[in-house]
Amino acid sequence: MDRIQKALERVLQVAAVTLFALLVVIVVWQVASRMLGAPATWTEEAARFTFVWVGFFAAALVFSERGHIAVDFLVRLLPKLGQRLAGVYVELVIIAFAGIGLVWGGSRAAAGAWGQGLGSLPLTLGQMYLVMPIVGVLIILFALLNAIGILRGTKDPYPQPTIEDAEVV
C-alpha cells in the first residue's frame, strides 16, 4: 500500500509543479502583453483555471503527507488505544467530507456548469470544477490508507512533529 501512496504522491507532485510553472508562465505573459500594449485576453481565465487546479492538487498532496494543521493536544493525553480510535475517527470524518463535499458536490457542480463556456478559452466551467471529484477520490484513498495504517499500527494516529514544526526560541 505504501507503493500506491508513493506513486500517487509522485503524480500529484509532478502535476502541481507543472501546473504552478504553467501558472507563472501565463501570468508573466499576461503582464508582458499588457506592457506591450496588446493584452492577451485569454490569460485572465487561464490563470484562474490553472490556479484552481494547482490549489486542489497541492491540497491533496499536503493531505497525503499528513501536513495539514492538526489540533492533537487532547488526543496525545489519551492512552494508545484511545489515540488510535481518535485517529481512525478523524480519517472517517475526512472520508465523509471528501465524499459528500468534493466527490458528490463537485460532480454536481461540474455537471451543472458543463455547458457554461469560458469566454476566451475552449473549455467550460464544468471542466474547471472537475478537479473537485478527482481530488475528492484521492483524499478518500489517502484517508483509507491512513486509517488502515493506524489500525495496523504502522502509522501514528496523529502526525508526528518534524524539526520544521519546532518553535525557534
N, CA, C and O atoms as a DFTB+ gen file, in Angstrom:
676 C
 N C O
     1  1       0.809      -1.195       0.000
     2  2       0.000       0.000       0.000
     3  2       0.852       1.258       0.000
     4  3       0.445       2.293      -0.529
     5  1       2.017       1.167       0.586
     6  2       2.904       2.330       0.568
     7  2       3.334       2.675      -0.850
     8  3       3.516       3.846      -1.182
     9  1       3.498       1.648      -1.690
    10  2       3.888       1.913      -3.081
    11  2       2.793       2.664      -3.821
    12  3       3.078       3.552      -4.624
    13  1       1.543       2.310      -3.554
    14  2       0.419       3.007      -4.194
    15  2       0.418       4.465      -3.761
    16  3       0.292       5.368      -4.588
    17  1       0.560       4.689      -2.451
    18  2       0.548       6.058      -1.940
    19  2       1.721       6.861      -2.489
    20  3       1.547       8.013      -2.888
    21  1       2.894       6.277      -2.515
    22  2       4.073       6.989      -3.039
    23  2       3.906       7.311      -4.524
    24  3       4.294       8.391      -4.971
    25  1       3.335       6.387      -5.287
    26  2       3.120       6.635      -6.715
    27  2       2.113       7.767      -6.926
    28  3       2.319       8.641      -7.769
    29  1       1.031       7.745      -6.160
    30  2       0.040       8.827      -6.274
    31  2       0.627      10.165      -5.830
    32  3       0.351      11.200      -6.437
    33  1       1.431      10.143      -4.778
    34  2       2.085      11.380      -4.328
    35  2       3.006      11.926      -5.408
    36  3       3.074      13.136      -5.622
    37  1       3.710      11.038      -6.083
    38  2       4.617      11.475      -7.148
    39  2       3.833      12.095      -8.306
    40  3       4.243      13.117      -8.856
    41  1       2.711      11.482      -8.674
    42  2       1.872      12.044      -9.732
    43  2       1.358      13.426      -9.320
    44  3       1.369      14.358     -10.124
    45  1       0.911      13.558      -8.073
    46  2       0.439      14.849      -7.588
    47  2       1.553      15.887      -7.572
    48  3       1.328      17.048      -7.913
    49  1       2.756      15.473      -7.178
    50  2       3.897      16.404      -7.173
    51  2       4.175      16.923      -8.571
    52  3       4.327      18.126      -8.779
    53  1       4.241      16.009      -9.526
    54  2       4.520      16.404     -10.908
    55  2       3.406      17.307     -11.434
    56  3       3.680      18.319     -12.079
    57  1       2.150      16.945     -11.162
    58  2       1.022      17.752     -11.635
    59  2       1.040      19.137     -11.002
    60  3       0.849      20.134     -11.698
    61  1       1.267      19.216      -9.688
    62  2       1.263      20.513      -9.004
    63  2       2.410      21.402      -9.479
    64  3       2.214      22.593      -9.719
    65  1       3.590      20.834      -9.614
    66  2       4.742      21.626     -10.068
    67  2       4.538      22.080     -11.513
    68  3       4.828      23.227     -11.852
    69  1       4.042      21.186     -12.359
    70  2       3.807      21.542     -13.759
    71  2       2.754      22.637     -13.876
    72  3       2.928      23.602     -14.620
    73  1       1.667      22.479     -13.139
    74  2       0.617      23.498     -13.185
    75  2       1.095      24.832     -12.611
    76  3       0.729      25.894     -13.114
    77  1       1.911      24.775     -11.560
    78  2       2.427      26.017     -10.991
    79  2       3.355      26.720     -11.981
    80  3       3.293      27.939     -12.141
    81  1       4.211      25.950     -12.641
    82  2       5.097      26.540     -13.654
    83  2       4.271      27.144     -14.799
    84  3       4.584      28.226     -15.297
    85  1       3.229      26.440     -15.203
    86  2       2.342      26.957     -16.241
    87  2       1.664      28.250     -15.779
    88  3       1.522      29.193     -16.557
    89  1       1.250      28.287     -14.521
    90  2       0.629      29.490     -13.965
    91  2       1.589      30.674     -14.009
    92  3       1.191      31.785     -14.358
    93  1       2.842      30.441     -13.659
    94  2       3.842      31.510     -13.705
    95  2       4.014      32.017     -15.133
    96  3       4.063      33.226     -15.362
    97  1       4.106      31.105     -16.088
    98  2       4.276      31.498     -17.490
    99  2       3.067      32.307     -17.957
   100  3       3.229      33.320     -18.638
   101  1       1.869      31.875     -17.603
   102  2       0.653      32.583     -18.031
   103  2       0.623      33.991     -17.453
   104  3       0.328      34.951     -18.165
   105  1       0.929      34.118     -16.156
   106  2       0.881      35.434     -15.526
   107  2       1.976      36.347     -16.074
   108  3       1.734      37.537     -16.274
   109  1       3.165      35.819     -16.319
   110  2       4.227      36.630     -16.916
   111  2       3.808      37.093     -18.311
   112  3       4.031      38.245     -18.683
   113  1       3.198      36.184     -19.083
   114  2       2.724      36.571     -20.415
   115  2       1.647      37.641     -20.313
   116  3       1.613      38.572     -21.118
   117  1       0.769      37.510     -19.327
   118  2      -0.293      38.496     -19.139
   119  2       0.302      39.886     -18.878
   120  3      -0.124      40.872     -19.480
   121  1       1.279      39.955     -17.982
   122  2       1.913      41.239     -17.658
   123  2       2.676      41.781     -18.866
   124  3       2.570      42.962     -19.196
   125  1       3.441      40.915     -19.518
   126  2       4.244      41.355     -20.661
   127  2       3.354      41.859     -21.797
   128  3       3.654      42.882     -22.411
   129  1       2.275      41.154     -22.075
   130  2       1.407      41.577     -23.169
   131  2       0.713      42.901     -22.849
   132  3       0.459      43.695     -23.755
   133  1       0.409      43.144     -21.603
   134  2      -0.180      44.437     -21.228
   135  2       0.845      45.561     -21.377
   136  3       0.518      46.664     -21.817
   137  1       2.081      45.262     -21.003
   138  2       3.125      46.282     -21.123
   139  2       3.400      46.615     -22.586
   140  3       3.782      47.739     -22.912
   141  1       3.206      45.638     -23.460
   142  2       3.426      45.864     -24.884
   143  2       2.221      46.507     -25.561
   144  3       2.257      46.783     -26.760
   145  1       1.162      46.745     -24.806
   146  2       0.002      47.432     -25.351
   147  2      -0.999      46.550     -26.068
   148  3      -1.956      47.061     -26.649
   149  1      -0.809      45.246     -26.044
   150  2      -1.740      44.316     -26.686
   151  2      -2.070      43.191     -25.708
   152  3      -1.574      42.075     -25.863
   153  1      -2.912      43.475     -24.688
   154  2      -3.181      42.455     -23.664
   155  2      -3.806      41.187     -24.241
   156  3      -4.733      41.239     -25.049
   157  1      -3.280      40.068     -23.810
   158  2      -3.815      38.770     -24.228
   159  2      -5.079      38.498     -23.409
   160  3      -5.012      38.420     -22.183
   161  1      -6.212      38.355     -24.063
   162  2      -7.487      38.225     -23.361
   163  2      -7.656      36.877     -22.675
   164  3      -8.412      36.772     -21.709
   165  1      -6.985      35.868     -23.142
   166  2      -7.164      34.532     -22.605
   167  2      -6.422      34.301     -21.296
   168  3      -6.713      33.339     -20.586
   169  1      -5.466      35.169     -20.966
   170  2      -4.606      34.899     -19.811
   171  2      -5.338      34.990     -18.482
   172  3      -5.000      34.262     -17.549
   173  1      -6.323      35.857     -18.373
   174  2      -7.076      36.003     -17.115
   175  2      -7.770      34.698     -16.740
   176  3      -7.628      34.215     -15.617
   177  1      -8.518      34.131     -17.678
   178  2      -9.231      32.881     -17.407
   179  2      -8.283      31.698     -17.281
   180  3      -8.503      30.808     -16.460
   181  1      -7.243      31.683     -18.083
   182  2      -6.273      30.585     -18.000
   183  2      -5.568      30.583     -16.649
   184  3      -5.340      29.521     -16.069
   185  1      -5.224      31.759     -16.147
   186  2      -4.569      31.852     -14.836
   187  2      -5.524      31.378     -13.740
   188  3      -5.111      30.656     -12.833
   189  1      -6.784      31.773     -13.813
   190  2      -7.770      31.358     -12.805
   191  2      -7.966      29.846     -12.841
   192  3      -7.963      29.192     -11.798
   193  1      -8.136      29.294     -14.031
   194  2      -8.328      27.851     -14.204
   195  2      -7.133      27.091     -13.632
   196  3      -7.299      26.140     -12.868
   197  1      -5.944      27.513     -14.004
   198  2      -4.722      26.846     -13.553
   199  2      -4.553      26.977     -12.046
   200  3      -4.139      26.025     -11.383
   201  1      -4.871      28.152     -11.498
   202  2      -4.745      28.371     -10.067
   203  2      -5.670      27.436      -9.284
   204  3      -5.264      26.877      -8.264
   205  1      -6.891      27.265      -9.747
   206  2      -7.837      26.370      -9.072
   207  2      -7.297      24.945      -9.069
   208  3      -7.299      24.283      -8.031
   209  1      -6.842      24.475     -10.208
   210  2      -6.341      23.101     -10.291
   211  2      -5.086      22.898      -9.458
   212  3      -4.970      21.888      -8.765
   213  1      -4.145      23.831      -9.507
   214  2      -2.917      23.667      -8.715
   215  2      -3.243      23.717      -7.227
   216  3      -2.631      22.995      -6.441
   217  1      -4.188      24.548      -6.830
   218  2      -4.572      24.630      -5.422
   219  2      -5.161      23.326      -4.906
   220  3      -4.812      22.871      -3.817
   221  1      -6.049      22.725      -5.683
   222  2      -6.653      21.458      -5.257
   223  2      -5.624      20.320      -5.249
   224  3      -5.597      19.520      -4.315
   225  1      -4.783      20.246      -6.279
   226  2      -3.768      19.190      -6.297
   227  2      -2.777      19.348      -5.150
   228  3      -2.374      18.360      -4.537
   229  1      -2.384      20.579      -4.859
   230  2      -1.445      20.815      -3.755
   231  2      -2.091      20.463      -2.419
   232  3      -1.426      19.918      -1.537
   233  1      -3.376      20.766      -2.259
   234  2      -4.070      20.407      -1.018
   235  2      -4.112      18.890      -0.838
   236  3      -3.912      18.394       0.271
   237  1      -4.369      18.156      -1.909
   238  2      -4.378      16.696      -1.835
   239  2      -2.985      16.161      -1.508
   240  3      -2.843      15.196      -0.758
   241  1      -1.971      16.788      -2.071
   242  2      -0.596      16.370      -1.789
   243  2      -0.243      16.596      -0.321
   244  3       0.344      15.722       0.317
   245  1      -0.591      17.743       0.210
   246  2      -0.326      18.023       1.625
   247  2      -1.110      17.050       2.501
   248  3      -0.602      16.590       3.523
   249  1      -2.347      16.733       2.106
   250  2      -3.127      15.769       2.874
   251  2      -2.454      14.398       2.860
   252  3      -2.413      13.719       3.886
   253  1      -1.929      13.990       1.714
   254  2      -1.286      12.675       1.632
   255  2      -0.078      12.581       2.547
   256  3       0.250      11.508       3.055
   257  1       0.577      13.707       2.752
   258  2       1.750      13.750       3.636
   259  2       1.367      14.042       5.079
   260  3       2.230      14.148       5.951
   261  1       0.053      14.172       5.326
   262  2      -0.491      14.495       6.644
   263  2       0.124      15.783       7.171
   264  3       0.523      15.875       8.332
   265  1       0.190      16.769       6.291
   266  2       0.846      18.027       6.629
   267  2      -0.085      19.158       6.996
   268  3       0.381      20.261       7.283
   269  1      -1.406      18.921       6.996
   270  2      -2.337      19.972       7.373
   271  2      -2.289      20.197       8.883
   272  3      -1.791      19.359       9.635
   273  1      -2.805      21.324       9.303
   274  2      -2.837      21.663      10.719
   275  2      -3.668      20.628      11.462
   276  3      -4.753      20.252      11.019
   277  1      -3.152      20.177      12.587
   278  2      -3.874      19.219      13.416
   279  2      -3.807      19.688      14.866
   280  3      -2.729      19.957      15.395
   281  1      -4.950      19.781      15.488
   282  2      -5.012      20.127      16.907
   283  2      -5.134      18.810      17.646
   284  3      -6.220      18.238      17.743
   285  1      -4.022      18.336      18.163
   286  2      -3.991      16.990      18.723
   287  2      -3.545      16.939      20.187
   288  3      -3.216      15.864      20.690
   289  1      -3.530      18.077      20.873
   290  2      -3.020      18.049      22.239
   291  2      -3.912      17.225      23.168
   292  3      -3.402      16.622      24.113
   293  1      -5.222      17.178      22.931
   294  2      -6.087      16.330      23.757
   295  2      -5.910      14.857      23.411
   296  3      -5.920      14.000      24.294
   297  1      -5.751      14.571      22.141
   298  2      -5.570      13.182      21.708
   299  2      -4.284      12.605      22.293
   300  3      -4.237      11.425      22.640
   301  1      -3.267      13.408      22.404
   302  2      -1.993      12.930      22.959
   303  2      -2.104      12.536      24.428
   304  3      -1.269      11.785      24.931
   305  1      -3.125      13.035      25.119
   306  2      -3.328      12.701      26.528
   307  2      -4.023      11.353      26.710
   308  3      -4.011      10.790      27.804
   309  1      -4.626      10.837      25.642
   310  2      -5.343       9.565      25.709
   311  2      -4.370       8.396      25.724
   312  3      -3.228       8.537      25.288
   313  1      -4.816       7.226      26.229
   314  2      -3.981       6.016      26.098
   315  2      -3.857       5.638      24.617
   316  3      -4.599       6.156      23.782
   317  1      -2.942       4.758      24.297
   318  2      -2.666       4.395      22.895
   319  2      -3.923       3.951      22.150
   320  3      -4.125       4.344      21.001
   321  1      -4.763       3.147      22.779
   322  2      -5.976       2.683      22.111
   323  2      -6.895       3.864      21.801
   324  3      -7.468       3.933      20.714
   325  1      -7.037       4.780      22.735
   326  2      -7.851       5.975      22.510
   327  2      -7.293       6.830      21.389
   328  3      -8.049       7.394      20.598
   329  1      -5.980       6.928      21.318
   330  2      -5.342       7.694      20.239
   331  2      -5.632       7.050      18.891
   332  3      -5.924       7.733      17.909
   333  1      -5.546       5.724      18.861
   334  2      -5.809       5.020      17.602
   335  2      -7.261       5.174      17.175
   336  3      -7.545       5.403      16.000
   337  1      -8.177       5.050      18.124
   338  2      -9.594       5.205      17.806
   339  2      -9.893       6.634      17.336
   340  3     -10.650       6.834      16.386
   341  1      -9.300       7.614      18.001
   342  2      -9.494       9.011      17.589
   343  2      -8.921       9.239      16.192
   344  3      -9.526       9.937      15.378
   345  1      -7.757       8.653      15.913
   346  2      -7.147       8.791      14.592
   347  2      -8.012       8.196      13.499
   348  3      -8.170       8.796      12.435
   349  1      -8.574       7.019      13.751
   350  2      -9.453       6.385      12.763
   351  2     -10.728       7.201      12.601
   352  3     -11.219       7.360      11.483
   353  1     -11.272       7.721      13.704
   354  2     -12.473       8.548      13.635
   355  2     -12.225       9.782      12.758
   356  3     -13.063      10.131      11.926
   357  1     -11.093      10.429      12.941
   358  2     -10.760      11.609      12.135
   359  2     -10.690      11.237      10.656
   360  3     -11.196      11.974       9.810
   361  1     -10.076      10.117      10.340
   362  2      -9.985       9.689       8.947
   363  2     -11.371       9.393       8.368
   364  3     -11.627       9.676       7.198
   365  1     -12.269       8.823       9.185
   366  2     -13.633       8.554       8.714
   367  2     -14.402       9.852       8.461
   368  3     -15.180       9.934       7.510
   369  1     -14.192      10.860       9.300
   370  2     -14.829      12.159       9.088
   371  2     -14.302      12.786       7.801
   372  3     -15.062      13.382       7.038
   373  1     -13.017      12.650       7.567
   374  2     -12.420      13.186       6.342
   375  2     -12.992      12.466       5.116
   376  3     -13.281      13.099       4.100
   377  1     -13.153      11.157       5.213
   378  2     -13.740      10.390       4.111
   379  2     -15.156      10.883       3.833
   380  3     -15.539      11.052       2.675
   381  1     -15.935      11.115       4.888
   382  2     -17.304      11.606       4.713
   383  2     -17.300      12.987       4.059
   384  3     -18.066      13.228       3.126
   385  1     -16.451      13.892       4.535
   386  2     -16.392      15.230       3.956
   387  2     -15.960      15.170       2.492
   388  3     -16.573      15.806       1.634
   389  1     -14.913      14.409       2.211
   390  2     -14.420      14.322       0.835
   391  2     -15.468      13.676      -0.074
   392  3     -15.643      14.086      -1.222
   393  1     -16.152      12.675       0.446
   394  2     -17.171      12.008      -0.358
   395  2     -18.358      12.899      -0.653
   396  3     -18.822      12.982      -1.790
   397  1     -18.847      13.566       0.383
   398  2     -20.035      14.405       0.198
   399  2     -19.664      15.738      -0.450
   400  3     -20.271      16.140      -1.443
   401  1     -18.668      16.420       0.112
   402  2     -18.337      17.764      -0.355
   403  2     -17.620      17.799      -1.683
   404  3     -17.969      18.583      -2.565
   405  1     -16.626      16.957      -1.827
   406  2     -15.798      17.026      -3.026
   407  2     -16.292      16.120      -4.149
   408  3     -16.454      16.573      -5.282
   409  1     -16.532      14.849      -3.848
   410  2     -16.928      13.930      -4.920
   411  2     -18.366      14.200      -5.353
   412  3     -18.621      14.461      -6.529
   413  1     -19.303      14.140      -4.412
   414  2     -20.710      14.334      -4.771
   415  2     -20.983      15.784      -5.165
   416  3     -21.536      16.045      -6.233
   417  1     -20.597      16.725      -4.305
   418  2     -20.835      18.135      -4.596
   419  2     -20.072      18.616      -5.816
   420  3     -20.604      19.362      -6.638
   421  1     -18.827      18.188      -5.931
   422  2     -18.025      18.582      -7.088
   423  2     -18.557      18.005      -8.386
   424  3     -18.514      18.662      -9.427
   425  1     -19.058      16.778      -8.329
   426  2     -19.649      16.169      -9.527
   427  2     -20.899      16.928      -9.949
   428  3     -21.120      17.161     -11.138
   429  1     -21.713      17.311      -8.978
   430  2     -22.930      18.078      -9.288
   431  2     -22.573      19.451      -9.859
   432  3     -23.196      19.915     -10.813
   433  1     -21.570      20.093      -9.267
   434  2     -21.155      21.415      -9.762
   435  2     -20.602      21.309     -11.180
   436  3     -20.912      22.131     -12.043
   437  1     -19.782      20.292     -11.408
   438  2     -19.203      20.116     -12.745
   439  2     -20.292      19.816     -13.771
   440  3     -20.283      20.370     -14.870
   441  1     -21.227      18.943     -13.411
   442  2     -22.309      18.606     -14.345
   443  2     -23.194      19.818     -14.619
   444  3     -23.629      20.039     -15.749
   445  1     -23.454      20.594     -13.578
   446  2     -24.309      21.761     -13.748
   447  2     -23.689      22.862     -14.589
   448  3     -24.398      23.630     -15.239
   449  1     -22.364      22.938     -14.576
   450  2     -21.681      24.006     -15.310
   451  2     -20.972      23.493     -16.559
   452  3     -20.191      24.219     -17.174
   453  1     -21.240      22.247     -16.933
   454  2     -20.511      21.652     -18.054
   455  2     -20.741      22.411     -19.355
   456  3     -19.829      22.510     -20.176
   457  1     -21.920      22.938     -19.555
   458  2     -22.220      23.642     -20.798
   459  2     -21.892      25.124     -20.761
   460  3     -22.043      25.819     -21.766
   461  1     -21.446      25.614     -19.615
   462  2     -21.157      27.043     -19.482
   463  2     -19.728      27.306     -19.947
   464  3     -18.765      27.012     -19.240
   465  1     -19.613      27.855     -21.129
   466  2     -18.301      28.092     -21.715
   467  2     -17.555      29.238     -21.063
   468  3     -18.154      30.146     -20.487
   469  1     -16.270      29.181     -21.161
   470  2     -15.431      30.290     -20.731
   471  2     -15.269      31.221     -21.931
   472  3     -15.184      30.765     -23.071
   473  1     -15.227      32.500     -21.673
   474  2     -15.241      33.473     -22.754
   475  2     -14.087      33.384     -23.730
   476  3     -14.285      33.531     -24.936
   477  1     -12.893      33.146     -23.233
   478  2     -11.736      33.217     -24.115
   479  2     -10.956      31.908     -24.219
   480  3      -9.907      31.865     -24.861
   481  1     -11.452      30.852     -23.601
   482  2     -10.788      29.548     -23.680
   483  2     -11.752      28.519     -24.241
   484  3     -12.961      28.637     -24.040
   485  1     -11.248      27.522     -24.933
   486  2     -12.135      26.482     -25.478
   487  2     -12.462      25.419     -24.422
   488  3     -12.449      24.222     -24.708
   489  1     -12.754      25.871     -23.212
   490  2     -13.068      24.987     -22.093
   491  2     -14.368      25.464     -21.462
   492  3     -14.878      26.535     -21.790
   493  1     -14.899      24.644     -20.544
   494  2     -16.111      25.036     -19.840
   495  2     -15.819      25.176     -18.347
   496  3     -14.807      24.687     -17.844
   497  1     -16.729      25.853     -17.658
   498  2     -16.605      25.994     -16.221
   499  2     -16.712      24.625     -15.549
   500  3     -16.084      24.387     -14.517
   501  1     -17.497      23.740     -16.127
   502  2     -17.619      22.383     -15.604
   503  2     -16.302      21.639     -15.625
   504  3     -16.023      20.844     -14.727
   505  1     -15.490      21.885     -16.637
   506  2     -14.179      21.236     -16.692
   507  2     -13.262      21.763     -15.592
   508  3     -12.410      21.032     -15.088
   509  1     -13.435      23.031     -15.220
   510  2     -12.642      23.563     -14.115
   511  2     -13.075      22.906     -12.802
   512  3     -12.234      22.579     -11.965
   513  1     -14.388      22.713     -12.622
   514  2     -14.905      22.096     -11.406
   515  2     -14.601      20.604     -11.324
   516  3     -14.710      20.012     -10.250
   517  1     -14.228      19.997     -12.424
   518  2     -13.946      18.562     -12.451
   519  2     -12.811      18.179     -11.504
   520  3     -12.710      17.020     -11.102
   521  1     -11.969      19.125     -11.149
   522  2     -10.873      18.834     -10.235
   523  2     -11.389      18.431      -8.855
   524  3     -10.714      17.687      -8.143
   525  1     -12.565      18.905      -8.469
   526  2     -13.089      18.602      -7.139
   527  2     -13.345      17.107      -6.936
   528  3     -12.840      16.553      -5.959
   529  1     -14.098      16.424      -7.800
   530  2     -14.274      14.991      -7.571
   531  2     -12.979      14.189      -7.744
   532  3     -12.791      13.167      -7.086
   533  1     -12.101      14.645      -8.616
   534  2     -10.823      13.938      -8.792
   535  2     -10.031      13.978      -7.490
   536  3      -9.553      12.947      -7.015
   537  1      -9.893      15.162      -6.918
   538  2      -9.150      15.315      -5.663
   539  2      -9.897      14.646      -4.517
   540  3      -9.273      14.093      -3.612
   541  1     -11.225      14.690      -4.545
   542  2     -12.003      14.020      -3.508
   543  2     -11.720      12.531      -3.451
   544  3     -11.559      11.967      -2.369
   545  1     -11.659      11.893      -4.611
   546  2     -11.344      10.464      -4.659
   547  2      -9.932      10.205      -4.126
   548  3      -9.713       9.240      -3.394
   549  1      -8.987      11.054      -4.488
   550  2      -7.618      10.886      -3.986
   551  2      -7.554      11.050      -2.468
   552  3      -6.875      10.278      -1.791
   553  1      -8.249      12.041      -1.935
   554  2      -8.247      12.253      -0.489
   555  2      -8.905      11.072       0.226
   556  3      -8.427      10.639       1.275
   557  1      -9.990      10.552      -0.330
   558  2     -10.627       9.367       0.254
   559  2      -9.643       8.198       0.280
   560  3      -9.540       7.490       1.282
   561  1      -8.924       7.999      -0.820
   562  2      -7.950       6.915      -0.878
   563  2      -6.851       7.107       0.168
   564  3      -6.492       6.163       0.871
   565  1      -6.317       8.324       0.271
   566  2      -5.283       8.594       1.267
   567  2      -5.815       8.402       2.691
   568  3      -5.111       7.869       3.549
   569  1      -7.050       8.833       2.943
   570  2      -7.635       8.677       4.275
   571  2      -7.845       7.197       4.604
   572  3      -7.624       6.774       5.738
   573  1      -8.272       6.412       3.612
   574  2      -8.409       4.966       3.825
   575  2      -7.060       4.331       4.150
   576  3      -6.956       3.522       5.072
   577  1      -6.032       4.697       3.394
   578  2      -4.700       4.165       3.663
   579  2      -4.218       4.578       5.047
   580  3      -3.594       3.781       5.748
   581  1      -4.504       5.824       5.450
   582  2      -4.133       6.274       6.790
   583  2      -4.870       5.480       7.857
   584  3      -4.262       5.040       8.833
   585  1      -6.181       5.291       7.682
   586  2      -6.975       4.553       8.666
   587  2      -6.488       3.111       8.794
   588  3      -6.373       2.588       9.902
   589  1      -6.208       2.480       7.679
   590  2      -5.695       1.100       7.712
   591  2      -4.350       1.059       8.423
   592  3      -4.099       0.167       9.233
   593  1      -3.481       2.028       8.120
   594  2      -2.183       2.084       8.788
   595  2      -2.309       2.310      10.288
   596  3      -1.562       1.724      11.072
   597  1      -3.247       3.151      10.686
   598  2      -3.470       3.393      12.120
   599  2      -3.975       2.131      12.795
   600  3      -3.503       1.773      13.874
   601  1      -4.940       1.445      12.164
   602  2      -5.478       0.213      12.741
   603  2      -4.412      -0.883      12.835
   604  3      -4.379      -1.641      13.805
   605  1      -3.557      -0.959      11.842
   606  2      -2.490      -1.974      11.844
   607  2      -1.337      -1.598      12.771
   608  3      -0.522      -2.446      13.134
   609  1      -1.274      -0.341      13.144
   610  2      -0.183       0.121      13.998
   611  2       1.065       0.519      13.228
   612  3       2.125       0.707      13.825
   613  1       0.956       0.652      11.908
   614  2       2.112       1.052      11.104
   615  2       2.196       2.561      10.919
   616  3       3.215       3.077      10.459
   617  1       1.111       3.280      11.281
   618  2       1.105       4.747      11.209
   619  2       0.684       5.289      12.560
   620  3      -0.134       4.691      13.260
   621  1       1.252       6.428      12.915
   622  2       0.843       7.087      14.142
   623  2      -0.575       7.624      13.960
   624  3      -0.960       7.993      12.850
   625  1      -1.359       7.670      15.048
   626  2      -2.727       8.178      14.940
   627  2      -2.791       9.660      14.590
   628  3      -3.808      10.137      14.085
   629  1      -1.740      10.367      14.848
   630  2      -1.649      11.782      14.511
   631  2      -0.249      12.034      13.988
   632  3       0.689      11.334      14.368
   633  1      -0.095      13.016      13.128
   634  2       1.233      13.266      12.555
   635  2       2.234      13.670      13.630
   636  3       1.922      14.456      14.523
   637  1       3.418      13.130      13.532
   638  2       4.473      13.490      14.461
   639  2       5.101      14.808      14.018
   640  3       5.330      15.012      12.825
   641  1       5.382      15.706      14.964
   642  2       6.013      16.966      14.585
   643  2       7.419      16.733      14.030
   644  3       8.145      15.845      14.477
   645  1       7.769      17.539      13.065
   646  2       9.102      17.457      12.478
   647  2       9.949      18.601      13.008
   648  3       9.455      19.453      13.747
   649  1      11.191      18.622      12.643
   650  2      12.098      19.680      13.084
   651  2      11.630      21.035      12.560
   652  3      11.854      22.061      13.202
   653  1      10.977      21.042      11.385
   654  2      10.469      22.292      10.841
   655  2       9.323      22.847      11.681
   656  3       9.084      24.054      11.699
   657  1       8.605      21.942      12.388
   658  2       7.488      22.362      13.219
   659  2       7.932      22.931      14.556
   660  3       7.151      23.591      15.243
   661  1       9.193      22.677      14.932
   662  2       9.684      23.120      16.229
   663  2       9.724      24.644      16.277
   664  3      10.086      25.313      15.308
   665  1       9.347      25.157      17.415
   666  2       9.359      26.616      17.587
   667  2      10.762      27.058      17.929
   668  3      11.408      26.489      18.809
   669  1      11.228      28.071      17.232
   670  2      12.561      28.612      17.481
   671  2      12.446      29.625      18.605
   672  3      11.642      30.556      18.546
   673  1      13.260      29.429      19.626
   674  2      13.210      30.338      20.798
   675  2      14.300      31.355      20.708
   676  3      14.426      32.204      21.591
